[in-house]
Amino acid sequence: MTLSDSELERYSRQLVMPEWSGEAQERLKRASAIVVGVGALGSPAATYLAAAGVGRIGIVDSDAVELSNLHRQPLHYTPDVGGAKAENAAVKLSFLNPEVQLEPYPVRLEPTNAGPIVAGADVVVDCSDSFATRYLVNDASCAEGVALVEAGVLGLSGLVTSIRPGRSACYRCAFPVEPPEGSVPSCREAGVLGAMAGIVGSIQALEALKLLTGVGEPLLDRILQLDGADLRQTIVATERRAGCPACAAVPAAAESR
Amino acid sequence: MRTLDLTGVICPMNWVRARLALEGLGPGEALTVRVDPGEPLESLPRSAEEEGHDVTIDGDRVTIVKR
């Protein structure tokens, strides 16, 4: 797979990074990512994945754009209110980078469709806003052996971790007890500042690009906690949990990417 | 020895193309590029040196030996 002249120009400022290479760029072009949720985290995450040249991006979101979303979801503009988020995001991202194949999935992620949607992807970026969906995405990504970037943001604090199923701790290894529904406020009920979500979603894109290219060191077996109030960060070590119902039985994924 | 005419190609696209050509070479193999005087002739050799390659300049020809 070779890069066209316009691709070389489009990606020139990353192609000149000492850490990057034509090979890394071609790996991205061959790669497929699924972004679950294209709201506060998914807007920046999907934007940077598309801009960087990930070949195929599937966008899963069943919601419509609401006025109260716009302060933190920069892919959606005021005239988009009422439209489907997945399709709106795909349109915007196709303007940004027509080289990318965009696949909107205007559906809610359920136990019945999660496996088929993530299967075959090279990375899943979980930008969902509920614990139920987060565990579902974790379990489906583990079952399909797909690398995953998990994150959450609430108010001014956020966390991010990356997962290679079968090789590093999954979300359920780190947080084995699912909070009962309603016990933790989702960002629907609690406040969140758009700029903070933008930082966390951008870190998710960075992690996904690292997982796809092999550049750098993803947050495997590590959880980054970031406090936007003072911008202090903490990294907490995690490890695989024997008997984890999500990932204990997953064979280590091939060392392909 | 591989050669590449990068005259008329501005920074940083000239270095993008030189880097891609270097990727196809093994350590110790050389790439000679022709670049325009001015910024390209000043900047491209420096970029190559910063990545650890050996660089020699002869007129408008820059020879980069891959590290």
Interface residues (C-beta under 8 A of the other chain):
Chain A: L8 E9 S12 R13 L15 V16 P18 S21 G22 E23
Chain B: P12 M13 W15 V16 R17 R19 L20 E23 S47 E50 E51
